[in-house]
Amino acid sequence: MPARIECHQVNAVAQVTLTYPKRFNAMSRSMWRELRSVFESIQRSTDVRCVLISGHGAHFCAGGDISEYTGFRLIEASLREFHEQDVWGALNAMLACDVPIVAQISGNCMGAGVEIASCCDIRLAAESAQFGAPIARLGFPMAPREAALVGREVGLVTARQMLLEAAVFSAPEMLQRGFLSRVVADVDLPTLAQSTVQRITTLAPQAARLNKQTLRALNQPPALMDKGKVAIITEATDDPLRQLMANAYAYADSSEQREGITAFLEKRPPVF
């Protein structure tokens, strides 16, 4: 089975599958490019209300496809292109997606898998899942943008352990550390994932998109001005939250808000 990203829409759910079974769904360069294309397409869609991303078979994603590495990692220009265009292009497309993303994580979630999971809004895992980024064993660091993303989502203490001592954590440990939303028995994970995405699809899609835009703006680091040896936090004119404020309440006359309030007052389920 060739390495690829599969995407099928079932009703209002886009089901994205990382597929490379012989390498535990490790990400090849072509898969990174496909992942970007898939999420850019989802962002443009008007009828997708939720994304469910998982790995083919027993694993989420075992990292990068190391068999490709000698072809580009040993030259600075091609290494930069790989991380800044292929990898970050895909991760940024996920981060920029206004549709809620649910991760269904089983088996290995290593390196690239942790990075992809870090772009998801709700992370559900099987008890047997394992998480880490043991790339120090391969002799290279995590790329800066990717390390910033992972550090923000798993927490700096966990990121340091993953990167500096090649630590691998269990799903219950990652739940305790705040990275995962829920952990269930392996056999119950598919049912939990499906019930989660179905619940999301019954809610107001416009509200979900606006909430993601706000949460994304809040998650942006503050701008820094370097004055001498002191870095001062400033209110930048391009602050993402400030930009959102101009149209933050434009939904006032929307059909979704009218339906939600009316349905509550009429004591019936809303139909969005």
Order of alpha helices (4+ residues) and beta strands (2+ residues): beta-beta-alpha-beta-alpha-alpha-beta-beta-alpha-beta-beta-alpha-alpha-beta-alpha-beta-alpha-alpha-beta-beta-alpha-alpha
